[in-house]
Amino acid sequence: MPGPEDITPEDALAEDQEESVATGPDVIARFLKTAPASPGVYRMMDKAGDVLYVGKARSLKKRVQSYTRIGGHTNRIARMILATASMEFVTTEKESEALLLEANLIKRLKPRYNVLLRDDKSFPYILITRDHDAPQILKHRGARKRDGDYFGPFASAGAVNRTINTLQRAFLLRSCSDAVYESRTRPCLLYQIKRCSAPCTDEISLQDYDRLVAEARGFLKGRSSAVRERIQKLMEEASTELEFERAAAYRDRLQALSHVQAHRGINPQGLEEADIFAIHQEAGQNCVQVFFFRTGQNWGNRAYFPRADKSVPSDEVLESFIAQFYDATPCPRLVLLSQDLPGRALLSEALSTRTGCKVAVTAPQRGAKRDLVHHALANAREALGRRLAESASQRRLLDAMAAAFDLDEPPQRIEVYDNSHIQGAHAVGAMIVAGPEGFDKSQYRKFNIKSGDLTPGDDYGMMREVLHRRFARLLKEQGPKPETRPLDDSDPSRCADGPPQGEEEEGHHPREAPSTVSKDEQTPLWPDLVVIDGGAGQLSATYDVLDELGISSLNVAAIAKGPDRNAGRERFFMRGRAPFMLEPRDPVLYFVQRLRDEAHRFAIGSHRARRKKAASANPLDDVAGIGPARKRALLQHFGSAKAVSRAGAADLQAVDGISKQMAQSIYDFFHEN
């Protein structure tokens, strides 16, 4: 422990300033004096300036006033009040605008005490373009910048890919890029297997191809019966005219359409466009099941598991979830709910404002729509049951892993490291993260090896660089690894109906959790176990780095492949312990193999991406002052970058847009040595 003489004046001043920052109801009471009485959004921040909570209110002043006392609140809100050091306000004209702003801020800031939509990845769509004479069908995700017709959303990329593959068999639309289309001189394989009509080589006229595109658009817009009747009629005409080959082609297209409709699931009559939300709560967790219906067809469903405190009721979770869900997702004209919401009218008004048309939000009580909601609720219940079972299995695995590797407690964060390269070229280090909820891909990191003095293929040196960069930065940003895990809202020592165990009663500050968890998921940032893909050499290289950085409390294990690289015969190396093996059928062994294989997959993928980027790199990209236009002009004039590098200054100056000074700069770049 450092003595008083080891504390600098700057450290003492920082501690005094931190202790002087007041928190709690008295601070909120001061902000109450300046709080407006109009609708708006408020933010509550802690001592470090991190946002604890984002809320909206019809009257900000009345809402803030409710936080000036501890009594009458749940433990979650009481802890939030006690941690509040400052507040900010944003006023809006209407409460519905405040609801939209609140949802946007929650998704962006991820406050600890709000309900968080953890999976906010955009949904995939089917796009049929309009910017080419022969429109293309493709999967699209993200901003709608390209001119065309968008159909969706679909629940998953797999659903889109399957639908596109089947639509290609039904309507023979091209999926190749415009560049490939322009360069074709003969039909590709898709034409041979009857999944494209090959307009690129004039196997079909553009006029006939446009009719196929119109049929595909009509089918995706819900006019499937008319499309089927037309193809049926064409098949019968071809059969009457004894053109059996053409009739067989129409027959295959009809079968493809039947295949699409057979995989739509439930298709209710009279429900053209709607989203269905159903929520189920169990064991302190939430599952929201979302079904998508467009053009009278079921386009899939997805289960979400929003993070919320156990004390938050299901209606509050669902209302916050829907507001965040439609922050970046187009909203249909009808939203069906599994239960009524107190703010349903306000939610309808806010969604109508966002979409520019009337959006009805309702909880049906009878009829076919109620049956659909019950179906969604059953799916939510089953999905949460599977998740709880997987979580219990994962906890048992982590308990067994703690016993196998002599850990003090089950690991909450496991980091696995691996390298990938080809004889040292384009070397990449990879880190994957796993915990109680499985792989946490948002925490994955890749490291482009930068050291120029490494011997090509020096795996030990690469591992030292990766680990030094990782843990030096972690020390700088988070400080030393704490000896005890910080408390969070999911700590079992906290009881539901009273003050958290081990803490003081109301009116006193609870223990503050150190800043060793990520803001979005409360995931520990310091690993409980580090796994290295390698043997004793990699383990020694790892401890060289940790000893250099003064890190002594990390558990590190190296996993070496067995003889002949046989899976199941891996040897483990840990400091202070003889090398050991696990039983061939030990679940912990299978789990560690999965961790290693995932790190290997991520490292190889990162290496291939870097190698591909390097292969397509152009030396002209590194020349100062050379942009896309000048590079294009140089390549068109000389034919290749290699020819440019061999050209003289006078020849370079002859290119349009290349001045005498620029020509000399290009010449010097390639001839400086």
C-alpha positions as CSV (number, residue, x, y, z in Angstrom):
1,M,0.0,0.0,0.0
2,P,1.4,3.5,-0.9
3,G,2.1,5.7,2.1
4,P,1.1,9.3,2.5
5,E,4.4,10.4,0.9
6,D,3.5,8.5,-2.3
7,I,0.3,10.6,-2.9
8,T,0.9,13.6,-5.2
9,P,-0.8,17.0,-4.7
10,E,-2.6,16.4,-8.0
11,D,-4.1,13.1,-6.7
12,A,-5.1,14.7,-3.4
13,L,-6.8,17.6,-5.3
14,A,-8.6,15.1,-7.5
15,E,-9.9,13.1,-4.5
16,D,-11.1,16.3,-2.8
17,Q,-12.9,17.4,-5.9
18,E,-14.5,14.0,-6.3
19,E,-15.7,14.0,-2.7
20,S,-17.0,17.5,-3.0
21,V,-19.4,16.6,-5.8
22,A,-22.8,16.3,-4.2
23,T,-25.4,13.7,-5.3
24,G,-28.9,12.7,-4.3
25,P,-32.3,14.4,-3.7
26,D,-30.8,17.8,-2.6
27,V,-29.0,18.1,-5.9
28,I,-32.2,17.3,-7.8
29,A,-34.1,19.9,-5.7
30,R,-31.7,22.6,-6.9
31,F,-32.3,21.6,-10.6
32,L,-36.1,21.8,-9.8
33,K,-35.8,25.6,-9.5
34,T,-34.9,25.9,-13.2
35,A,-36.8,23.0,-14.6
36,P,-39.4,24.1,-17.2
37,A,-43.1,23.2,-16.9
38,S,-43.4,22.3,-20.6
39,P,-43.1,18.8,-22.2
40,G,-39.6,17.5,-22.8
41,V,-36.8,15.1,-22.0
42,Y,-34.6,15.1,-19.0
43,R,-31.2,13.4,-18.4
44,M,-29.8,12.3,-15.0
45,M,-26.0,12.1,-14.7
46,D,-23.6,10.7,-12.1
47,K,-20.4,12.2,-10.8
48,A,-18.4,11.1,-13.9
49,G,-20.9,12.7,-16.2
50,D,-22.2,9.4,-17.5
51,V,-26.0,9.4,-18.2
52,L,-27.9,7.3,-15.7
53,Y,-31.4,7.7,-17.0
54,V,-33.3,9.4,-19.9
55,G,-37.0,10.1,-19.4
56,K,-39.8,12.2,-21.0
57,A,-42.6,14.0,-19.3
58,R,-45.6,16.1,-20.0
59,S,-44.3,18.6,-17.4
60,L,-40.6,18.4,-16.7
61,K,-41.1,20.4,-13.5
62,K,-43.6,17.9,-12.0
63,R,-41.6,14.9,-13.0
64,V,-38.4,16.3,-11.5
65,Q,-40.3,17.2,-8.3
66,S,-41.1,13.5,-7.8
67,Y,-37.4,12.7,-7.6
68,T,-36.7,15.1,-4.8
69,R,-37.5,12.5,-2.2
70,I,-36.4,8.9,-1.7
71,G,-39.6,7.4,-0.3
72,G,-42.3,5.9,-2.5
73,H,-39.8,4.6,-5.2
74,T,-38.5,1.2,-6.1
75,N,-35.0,0.3,-5.1
76,R,-33.9,0.8,-8.6
77,I,-35.2,4.4,-8.7
78,A,-33.9,5.1,-5.2
79,R,-30.4,4.0,-6.2
80,M,-30.6,6.2,-9.4
81,I,-31.7,9.2,-7.3
82,L,-28.9,8.8,-4.8
83,A,-26.3,8.6,-7.7
84,T,-27.6,11.7,-9.6
85,A,-25.1,14.6,-9.5
86,S,-26.5,16.7,-12.3
87,M,-29.5,17.0,-14.8
88,E,-30.1,18.4,-18.3
89,F,-33.4,19.3,-19.9
90,V,-34.6,19.5,-23.5
91,T,-38.1,21.0,-24.1
92,T,-40.4,20.0,-27.0
93,E,-43.7,21.3,-28.3
94,K,-45.6,18.1,-27.7
95,E,-45.3,15.1,-25.5
96,S,-45.2,12.8,-28.5
97,E,-42.1,14.6,-29.8
98,A,-40.6,14.1,-26.3
99,L,-41.3,10.3,-26.7
100,L,-39.4,10.1,-30.0
101,L,-36.5,12.1,-28.7
102,E,-36.3,10.0,-25.6
103,A,-36.2,6.8,-27.7
104,N,-33.4,8.3,-29.8
105,L,-31.3,9.3,-26.8
106,I,-31.7,5.9,-25.0
107,K,-30.5,4.1,-28.1
108,R,-27.5,6.5,-28.4
109,L,-26.5,6.9,-24.8
110,K,-27.5,3.5,-23.4
111,P,-28.2,4.7,-19.8
112,R,-27.9,2.1,-17.1
113,Y,-31.4,2.5,-15.6
114,N,-33.4,2.6,-18.8
115,V,-34.9,-0.4,-20.7
116,L,-32.4,-1.1,-23.5
117,L,-33.0,-2.6,-26.9
118,R,-29.8,-4.6,-27.1
119,D,-30.1,-5.8,-30.7
120,D,-30.8,-2.7,-32.8
121,K,-29.3,-4.0,-36.1
122,S,-31.2,-2.8,-39.1
123,F,-33.5,-5.2,-40.9
124,P,-32.8,-6.6,-44.3
125,Y,-35.0,-5.8,-47.3
126,I,-35.4,-7.0,-50.9
127,L,-34.5,-4.4,-53.4
128,I,-35.5,-4.4,-57.1
129,T,-33.6,-1.5,-58.6
130,R,-34.8,1.1,-61.1
131,D,-31.5,2.7,-62.1
132,H,-30.7,0.2,-64.9
133,D,-32.3,-1.0,-68.1
134,A,-32.3,-4.5,-66.7
135,P,-33.3,-4.2,-63.0
136,Q,-31.4,-6.2,-60.4
137,I,-32.9,-8.1,-57.4
138,L,-30.7,-8.1,-54.3
139,K,-30.6,-8.0,-50.5
140,H,-30.4,-4.5,-49.0
141,R,-29.6,-3.3,-45.5
142,G,-29.1,0.3,-44.3
143,A,-30.0,3.7,-45.8
144,R,-32.2,3.6,-48.9
145,K,-29.9,5.6,-51.2
146,R,-30.4,3.5,-54.4
147,D,-33.4,4.1,-56.6
148,G,-35.7,1.2,-56.6
149,D,-38.5,-0.7,-54.8
150,Y,-37.9,-1.9,-51.3
151,F,-39.9,-4.8,-49.8
152,G,-39.6,-5.7,-46.1
153,P,-38.6,-5.7,-43.4
154,F,-37.7,-9.4,-43.2
155,A,-36.9,-10.9,-39.9
156,S,-33.4,-12.2,-40.9
157,A,-30.9,-12.2,-43.7
158,G,-31.6,-15.9,-44.1
159,A,-35.2,-15.3,-44.8
160,V,-34.3,-12.7,-47.4
161,N,-31.7,-15.0,-49.1
162,R,-34.2,-17.9,-49.3
163,T,-36.9,-15.6,-50.7
164,I,-34.6,-14.1,-53.3
165,N,-33.4,-17.6,-54.4
166,T,-36.9,-18.8,-54.9
167,L,-38.0,-15.5,-56.6
168,Q,-35.1,-16.0,-59.0
169,R,-36.6,-19.4,-60.0
170,A,-40.0,-17.9,-60.3
171,F,-39.2,-14.7,-62.2
172,L,-35.7,-15.3,-63.6
173,L,-34.4,-11.9,-62.4
174,R,-30.6,-11.2,-62.5
175,S,-28.7,-10.8,-59.2
176,C,-25.3,-9.9,-60.6
177,S,-23.8,-6.4,-60.1
178,D,-24.0,-3.8,-62.9
179,A,-20.2,-4.2,-63.5
180,V,-20.6,-8.0,-64.0
181,Y,-23.6,-7.4,-66.2
182,E,-21.8,-5.1,-68.5
183,S,-18.8,-7.4,-68.9
184,R,-20.6,-10.6,-69.7
185,T,-20.1,-12.1,-73.2
186,R,-22.0,-15.4,-72.6
187,P,-24.6,-16.5,-70.1
188,C,-23.5,-17.4,-66.6
189,L,-24.2,-20.5,-64.5
190,L,-27.4,-19.1,-63.1
191,Y,-28.9,-19.1,-66.6
192,Q,-27.9,-22.7,-67.1
193,I,-29.7,-23.8,-63.9
194,K,-32.8,-21.7,-64.8
195,R,-32.4,-19.0,-62.1
196,C,-31.8,-16.1,-64.5
197,S,-33.1,-15.1,-67.9
198,A,-29.7,-13.7,-69.0
199,P,-30.6,-10.2,-70.3
200,C,-26.9,-9.4,-70.2
201,T,-26.3,-11.5,-73.4
202,D,-29.7,-10.8,-75.0
203,E,-31.1,-14.3,-74.3
204,I,-34.3,-12.4,-73.4
205,S,-35.4,-9.0,-74.8
206,L,-35.5,-6.0,-72.4
207,Q,-39.2,-5.7,-73.1
208,D,-39.9,-9.3,-72.0
209,Y,-37.5,-8.9,-69.0
210,D,-39.5,-5.8,-67.9
211,R,-42.6,-8.0,-67.8
212,L,-40.8,-10.5,-65.5
213,V,-39.8,-7.6,-63.3
214,A,-43.3,-6.2,-63.2
215,E,-44.6,-9.7,-62.2
216,A,-42.0,-9.9,-59.4
217,R,-43.0,-6.4,-58.1
218,G,-46.7,-7.4,-58.2
219,F,-46.1,-10.6,-56.3
220,L,-44.1,-8.8,-53.5
221,K,-46.8,-6.2,-53.3
222,G,-49.4,-8.8,-52.5
223,R,-50.9,-9.4,-55.9
224,S,-49.8,-13.1,-55.9
225,S,-53.2,-14.5,-57.1
226,A,-53.1,-12.3,-60.3
227,V,-49.5,-13.3,-61.0
228,R,-50.3,-17.0,-60.5
229,E,-53.4,-16.8,-62.8
230,R,-51.4,-15.1,-65.5
231,I,-48.6,-17.7,-65.4
232,Q,-51.2,-20.5,-65.3
233,K,-52.8,-19.1,-68.4
234,L,-49.5,-18.9,-70.2
235,M,-48.7,-22.5,-69.3
236,E,-52.0,-23.7,-70.7
237,E,-51.6,-21.7,-73.9
238,A,-48.1,-23.2,-74.4
239,S,-49.5,-26.7,-73.8
240,T,-52.3,-26.1,-76.3
241,E,-49.8,-25.0,-78.9
242,L,-47.7,-28.2,-78.1
243,E,-44.8,-26.1,-76.9
244,F,-44.2,-28.4,-74.0
245,E,-40.7,-27.1,-73.2
246,R,-42.1,-23.6,-72.7
247,A,-45.0,-25.0,-70.7
248,A,-42.6,-26.9,-68.5
249,A,-40.8,-23.6,-67.8
250,Y,-44.0,-22.0,-66.7
251,R,-44.8,-25.0,-64.6
252,D,-41.4,-24.7,-62.8
253,R,-42.2,-21.0,-62.1
254,L,-45.6,-21.9,-60.6
255,Q,-43.9,-24.5,-58.3
256,A,-41.4,-21.8,-57.2
257,L,-44.2,-19.4,-56.3
258,S,-45.9,-22.2,-54.3
259,H,-42.7,-22.8,-52.5
260,V,-42.5,-19.1,-51.5
261,Q,-46.1,-19.0,-50.2
262,A,-45.6,-22.3,-48.4
263,H,-42.8,-20.8,-46.3
264,R,-44.8,-17.7,-45.3
265,G,-46.3,-19.4,-42.2
266,I,-49.6,-18.0,-41.0
267,N,-51.2,-15.7,-43.6
268,P,-54.3,-14.1,-42.0
269,Q,-57.1,-12.8,-44.2
270,G,-57.6,-9.1,-44.1
271,L,-54.2,-8.2,-42.5
272,E,-52.3,-6.4,-45.2
273,E,-49.6,-4.5,-43.2
274,A,-49.0,-4.9,-39.5
275,D,-46.4,-5.6,-36.8
276,I,-47.2,-7.7,-33.8
277,F,-45.5,-7.3,-30.4
278,A,-45.8,-9.8,-27.6
279,I,-43.9,-9.7,-24.3
280,H,-43.3,-12.4,-21.7
281,Q,-41.6,-12.0,-18.4
282,E,-40.0,-14.7,-16.3
283,A,-37.2,-15.0,-13.8
284,G,-36.4,-11.3,-14.0
285,Q,-35.9,-11.4,-17.8
286,N,-38.0,-10.2,-20.8
287,C,-38.6,-11.6,-24.2
288,V,-40.4,-9.5,-26.9
289,Q,-41.4,-11.4,-30.0
290,V,-42.0,-9.4,-33.1
291,F,-43.9,-10.6,-36.2
292,F,-43.8,-8.8,-39.5
293,F,-46.8,-8.8,-41.9
294,R,-46.5,-7.0,-45.3
295,T,-48.7,-7.2,-48.3
296,G,-50.8,-9.8,-46.6
297,Q,-47.9,-12.2,-46.1
298,N,-45.9,-13.2,-43.0
299,W,-42.3,-12.1,-43.5
300,G,-40.9,-13.7,-40.4
301,N,-40.4,-13.0,-36.7
302,R,-37.6,-12.3,-34.3
303,A,-37.1,-12.6,-30.6
304,Y,-35.6,-9.7,-28.6
305,F,-34.3,-9.8,-25.0
306,P,-34.2,-6.1,-23.8
307,R,-32.2,-5.3,-20.7
308,A,-34.3,-4.0,-17.9
309,D,-34.4,-4.1,-14.1
310,K,-36.4,-6.9,-12.5
311,S,-38.8,-4.3,-11.0
312,V,-39.9,-2.8,-14.3
313,P,-43.4,-4.1,-15.2
314,S,-44.0,-5.6,-18.6
315,D,-46.1,-2.8,-20.0
316,E,-43.3,-0.3,-19.3
317,V,-40.7,-2.5,-20.9
318,L,-42.9,-3.0,-24.0
319,E,-43.7,0.7,-24.4
320,S,-40.0,1.7,-24.2
321,F,-39.0,-1.2,-26.5
322,I,-41.5,-0.2,-29.2
323,A,-40.4,3.5,-29.1
324,Q,-36.8,2.5,-29.6
325,F,-37.6,-0.2,-32.2
326,Y,-39.2,2.3,-34.6
327,D,-36.5,4.9,-34.1
328,A,-34.8,3.7,-37.3
329,T,-37.3,1.2,-38.6
330,P,-40.2,2.1,-40.9
331,C,-43.5,1.7,-39.1
332,P,-46.6,0.0,-40.6
333,R,-50.1,1.5,-40.3
334,L,-51.2,-1.1,-37.7
335,V,-49.3,-2.2,-34.5
336,L,-50.9,-5.1,-32.5
337,L,-49.9,-5.6,-28.9
338,S,-50.2,-8.6,-26.5
339,Q,-51.4,-6.2,-23.7
340,D,-52.7,-2.7,-23.4
341,L,-50.3,0.1,-22.5
342,P,-51.0,3.2,-20.4
343,G,-49.3,5.3,-23.0
344,R,-50.8,3.6,-26.0
345,A,-52.5,6.8,-27.4
346,L,-49.3,8.8,-27.0
347,L,-47.3,6.1,-28.7
348,S,-49.8,6.1,-31.6
349,E,-49.5,9.9,-31.9
350,A,-45.7,9.7,-31.9
351,L,-45.5,7.0,-34.5
352,S,-48.0,8.8,-36.7
353,T,-45.8,12.0,-36.4
354,R,-42.8,10.0,-37.4
355,T,-44.3,8.2,-40.4
356,G,-46.5,11.0,-41.7
357,C,-49.6,8.8,-41.7
358,K,-52.1,7.5,-39.2
359,V,-50.7,4.6,-37.2
360,A,-53.1,2.5,-35.1
361,V,-51.7,0.9,-31.9
362,T,-54.1,-1.6,-30.4
363,A,-54.4,-4.7,-28.2
364,P,-57.1,-6.8,-29.9
365,Q,-59.5,-8.7,-27.6
366,R,-61.2,-11.0,-30.0
367,G,-61.2,-12.4,-33.5
368,A,-58.3,-13.4,-35.9
369,K,-56.0,-10.6,-34.7
370,R,-56.3,-11.8,-31.1
371,D,-55.4,-15.3,-32.3
372,L,-52.3,-13.8,-34.0
373,V,-51.3,-12.0,-30.8
374,H,-51.7,-15.3,-28.8
375,H,-49.5,-17.0,-31.3
376,A,-46.8,-14.4,-30.9
377,L,-47.1,-14.6,-27.1
378,A,-46.6,-18.3,-27.2
379,N,-43.5,-17.8,-29.3
380,A,-42.2,-15.3,-26.8
381,R,-42.8,-17.7,-23.9
382,E,-41.0,-20.5,-25.7
383,A,-38.1,-18.3,-26.7
384,L,-37.5,-17.1,-23.2
385,G,-37.8,-20.6,-21.9
386,R,-35.0,-21.7,-24.3
387,R,-32.9,-18.7,-23.3
388,L,-33.3,-19.5,-19.6
389,A,-32.3,-23.1,-20.2
390,E,-29.3,-22.0,-22.2
391,S,-28.3,-19.5,-19.5
392,A,-28.6,-22.2,-16.8
393,S,-26.4,-24.6,-18.9
394,Q,-23.9,-21.8,-19.5
395,R,-23.7,-21.1,-15.7
396,R,-23.1,-24.7,-15.1
397,L,-20.3,-24.7,-17.7
398,L,-18.7,-21.6,-16.1
399,D,-18.9,-23.2,-12.6
400,A,-17.2,-26.3,-14.0
401,M,-14.6,-24.2,-15.8
402,A,-13.8,-22.4,-12.5
403,A,-13.1,-25.8,-10.9
404,A,-11.0,-27.1,-13.8
405,F,-8.8,-24.0,-14.0
406,D,-8.6,-23.3,-10.2
407,L,-10.5,-20.0,-10.4
408,D,-11.8,-18.3,-7.3
409,E,-15.3,-17.9,-8.9
410,P,-17.0,-18.6,-12.2
411,P,-15.5,-16.3,-14.9
412,Q,-17.8,-13.5,-16.1
413,R,-15.5,-12.4,-19.0
414,I,-13.2,-14.8,-20.9
415,E,-10.9,-13.4,-23.5
416,V,-9.3,-15.7,-26.1
417,Y,-6.4,-14.6,-28.3
418,D,-5.1,-16.0,-31.6
419,N,-2.9,-14.8,-34.5
420,S,-3.3,-15.4,-38.2
421,H,-0.8,-14.7,-41.0
422,I,1.0,-16.3,-44.0
423,Q,4.7,-16.4,-43.3
424,G,4.3,-13.2,-41.4
425,A,2.5,-11.3,-44.2
426,H,-0.7,-9.3,-43.3
427,A,-0.4,-10.5,-39.7
428,V,-3.5,-10.0,-37.6
429,G,-4.2,-10.7,-33.9
430,A,-7.7,-11.4,-32.7
431,M,-9.5,-11.3,-29.4
432,I,-12.9,-12.8,-28.8
433,V,-15.0,-12.4,-25.6
434,A,-17.4,-14.9,-24.0
435,G,-19.4,-14.7,-20.7
436,P,-22.6,-15.9,-19.1
437,E,-24.6,-15.1,-22.2
438,G,-22.3,-16.7,-24.7
439,F,-20.1,-14.9,-27.2
440,D,-20.2,-11.1,-26.9
441,K,-19.4,-10.1,-30.4
442,S,-19.7,-6.4,-29.6
443,Q,-16.5,-6.8,-27.6
444,Y,-14.4,-8.6,-30.3
445,R,-11.2,-6.8,-31.3
446,K,-8.7,-7.3,-34.1
447,F,-5.1,-6.0,-34.0
448,N,-3.1,-5.3,-37.2
449,I,0.5,-6.2,-36.3
450,K,2.5,-3.0,-36.7
451,S,6.0,-3.9,-35.4
452,G,8.4,-3.6,-38.2
453,D,11.3,-5.3,-36.4
454,L,9.5,-8.6,-36.0
455,T,10.9,-11.7,-37.7
456,P,8.3,-12.9,-40.3
457,G,6.3,-15.7,-38.6
458,D,7.4,-14.8,-35.1
459,D,4.2,-15.9,-33.3
460,Y,5.6,-15.1,-29.8
461,G,6.5,-11.6,-30.9
462,M,3.1,-11.1,-32.4
463,M,1.4,-12.3,-29.3
464,R,3.5,-9.9,-27.2
465,E,2.5,-7.0,-29.3
466,V,-1.2,-7.8,-29.2
467,L,-1.3,-8.4,-25.5
468,H,0.8,-5.3,-24.7
469,R,-1.5,-3.1,-26.8
470,R,-4.6,-4.6,-25.2
471,F,-3.6,-4.4,-21.6
472,A,-1.6,-1.2,-21.7
473,R,-4.7,0.5,-23.0
474,L,-6.9,-1.2,-20.5
475,L,-4.7,0.0,-17.7
476,K,-4.7,3.5,-19.0
477,E,-8.5,3.8,-19.4
478,Q,-9.7,1.7,-16.5
479,G,-6.9,1.5,-14.0
480,P,-5.6,-1.6,-12.2
481,K,-7.8,-4.7,-12.1
482,P,-10.0,-4.6,-9.0
483,E,-9.7,-7.5,-6.6
484,T,-13.5,-7.8,-6.2
485,R,-16.2,-7.7,-8.8
486,P,-18.3,-4.5,-8.8
487,L,-21.9,-4.7,-7.9
488,D,-24.6,-4.4,-10.5
489,D,-28.4,-4.6,-10.6
490,S,-28.3,-8.3,-11.2
491,D,-26.3,-9.1,-8.1
492,P,-28.1,-11.8,-6.2
493,S,-27.2,-10.2,-2.9
494,R,-29.8,-7.5,-3.8
495,C,-33.3,-8.3,-2.6
496,A,-36.4,-7.2,-4.4
497,D,-38.5,-5.8,-1.6
498,G,-35.9,-4.0,0.6
499,P,-32.7,-2.1,0.6
500,P,-29.8,-4.0,-1.1
501,Q,-28.2,-6.4,1.4
502,G,-25.0,-5.0,3.0
503,E,-26.0,-1.4,2.2
504,E,-27.2,1.4,4.4
505,E,-30.9,2.2,4.8
506,E,-32.6,5.0,2.9
507,G,-31.0,8.4,3.0
508,H,-27.4,7.1,2.8
509,H,-25.4,6.5,-0.4
510,P,-25.1,2.9,-1.5
511,R,-21.7,1.6,-2.5
512,E,-20.6,3.0,-5.9
513,A,-19.7,0.4,-8.4
514,P,-16.2,1.0,-9.9
515,S,-16.0,1.9,-13.6
516,T,-14.9,-1.6,-14.6
517,V,-18.0,-2.5,-16.6
518,S,-19.1,-1.4,-20.1
519,K,-21.8,1.2,-20.2
520,D,-24.1,-0.7,-22.6
521,E,-24.3,-4.2,-21.1
522,Q,-22.6,-3.9,-17.7
523,T,-20.0,-6.4,-19.0
524,P,-16.8,-6.5,-17.0
525,L,-13.9,-4.9,-19.0
526,W,-11.2,-6.8,-17.1
527,P,-11.1,-10.5,-18.0
528,D,-11.4,-13.2,-15.3
529,L,-9.6,-15.6,-17.6
530,V,-7.3,-15.2,-20.6
531,V,-7.0,-18.1,-22.9
532,I,-4.1,-18.2,-25.4
533,D,-4.0,-20.5,-28.4
534,G,-0.6,-22.1,-28.0
535,G,1.6,-23.9,-25.6
536,A,4.2,-23.1,-23.0
537,G,6.0,-20.6,-25.3
538,Q,2.9,-18.5,-25.8
539,L,2.2,-18.7,-22.0
540,S,5.7,-17.4,-21.3
541,A,5.3,-14.6,-23.8
542,T,2.0,-13.6,-22.2
543,Y,3.5,-13.4,-18.8
544,D,6.5,-11.3,-20.1
545,V,4.0,-8.7,-21.1
546,L,1.9,-8.9,-17.9
547,D,5.0,-8.7,-15.7
548,E,6.3,-5.7,-17.7
549,L,3.0,-3.9,-17.2
550,G,2.8,-4.9,-13.5
551,I,-0.4,-7.0,-13.8
552,S,-0.3,-9.9,-11.4
553,S,-3.9,-10.8,-10.8
554,L,-4.9,-12.3,-14.2
555,N,-5.6,-16.0,-14.7
556,V,-4.0,-17.1,-17.9
557,A,-4.2,-20.5,-19.6
558,A,-2.6,-21.7,-22.9
559,I,-4.2,-24.4,-24.9
560,A,-2.0,-26.6,-27.1
561,K,-3.3,-28.9,-29.8
562,G,-2.9,-32.6,-29.1
563,P,-0.6,-35.0,-30.9
564,D,-1.3,-34.9,-34.7
565,R,-3.6,-32.0,-33.8
566,N,-6.2,-34.3,-32.6
567,A,-9.2,-32.6,-31.0
568,G,-9.9,-34.0,-27.5
569,R,-6.2,-34.4,-26.5
570,E,-5.4,-30.8,-25.9
571,R,-2.9,-29.9,-23.2
572,F,-3.3,-26.9,-20.9
573,F,-0.5,-24.8,-19.4
574,M,-0.9,-22.4,-16.4
575,R,1.7,-20.7,-14.3
576,G,2.5,-22.6,-11.1
577,R,0.8,-25.8,-12.3
578,A,2.0,-28.8,-14.2
579,P,0.6,-29.2,-17.7
580,F,-2.7,-31.1,-17.6
581,M,-5.4,-32.5,-19.8
582,L,-9.2,-32.8,-19.4
583,E,-11.3,-35.9,-19.9
584,P,-12.1,-36.4,-23.5
585,R,-15.9,-36.1,-22.9
586,D,-15.6,-33.3,-20.3
587,P,-18.1,-30.5,-21.2
588,V,-15.5,-28.0,-20.2
589,L,-13.2,-29.3,-22.9
590,Y,-15.9,-29.0,-25.5
591,F,-16.5,-25.4,-24.3
592,V,-12.8,-24.4,-24.5
593,Q,-12.6,-26.0,-28.0
594,R,-15.6,-23.8,-29.1
595,L,-13.8,-20.7,-27.6
596,R,-10.6,-21.6,-29.5
597,D,-12.4,-22.3,-32.7
598,E,-14.3,-19.0,-32.6
599,A,-11.0,-17.1,-32.0
600,H,-9.5,-19.0,-34.9
601,R,-12.4,-18.2,-37.2
602,F,-12.3,-14.5,-36.2
603,A,-8.6,-14.3,-36.7
604,I,-8.6,-16.0,-40.1
605,G,-11.5,-13.8,-41.3
606,S,-9.7,-10.6,-40.2
607,H,-6.5,-11.8,-41.9
608,R,-8.3,-12.6,-45.2
609,A,-10.0,-9.2,-45.2
610,R,-6.7,-7.4,-44.7
611,R,-5.0,-9.6,-47.4
612,K,-7.8,-8.9,-49.8
613,K,-7.6,-5.1,-49.1
614,A,-3.9,-5.2,-49.7
615,A,-4.3,-7.2,-52.9
616,S,-6.6,-4.5,-54.3
617,A,-4.5,-1.6,-53.2
618,N,-3.1,0.8,-55.8
619,P,0.3,2.5,-55.4
620,L,-1.3,5.7,-56.7
621,D,-3.5,5.9,-53.5
622,D,-0.4,6.8,-51.5
623,V,0.7,9.7,-53.7
624,A,-0.2,13.0,-52.1
625,G,-2.7,15.0,-54.2
626,I,-3.9,12.1,-56.3
627,G,-7.7,11.7,-55.9
628,P,-10.1,9.5,-57.8
629,A,-10.3,11.7,-60.9
630,R,-6.5,12.1,-61.4
631,K,-6.0,8.4,-60.7
632,R,-8.6,7.5,-63.3
633,A,-7.0,9.8,-65.8
634,L,-3.5,8.3,-65.2
635,L,-4.7,4.7,-65.4
636,Q,-6.6,5.5,-68.6
637,H,-3.6,7.2,-70.2
638,F,-0.9,4.6,-69.2
639,G,-2.9,1.5,-68.7
640,S,-1.6,0.5,-65.3
641,A,0.0,1.8,-62.1
642,K,3.3,0.1,-63.0
643,A,3.4,2.0,-66.3
644,V,2.8,5.2,-64.3
645,S,5.7,4.4,-62.0
646,R,8.0,4.1,-65.1
647,A,6.9,7.2,-66.8
648,G,9.0,10.4,-67.0
649,A,7.9,13.7,-65.6
650,A,7.2,15.1,-69.1
651,D,5.0,12.1,-70.0
652,L,3.1,12.5,-66.8
653,Q,2.5,16.2,-67.5
654,A,0.8,15.2,-70.8
655,V,-2.1,13.7,-68.9
656,D,-5.2,15.9,-68.5
657,G,-5.4,17.4,-65.0
658,I,-1.7,16.8,-64.2
659,S,0.3,20.0,-63.7
660,K,4.0,20.3,-64.0
661,Q,4.4,20.4,-60.2
662,M,2.1,17.4,-59.7
663,A,3.9,15.4,-62.4
664,Q,7.2,16.1,-60.6
665,S,5.6,14.9,-57.3
666,I,4.4,11.7,-58.9
667,Y,7.8,11.1,-60.5
668,D,9.6,11.8,-57.2
669,F,7.3,9.4,-55.3
670,F,8.3,6.5,-57.5
671,H,12.0,7.4,-58.0
672,E,13.0,8.8,-54.6
673,N,15.3,5.9,-54.0
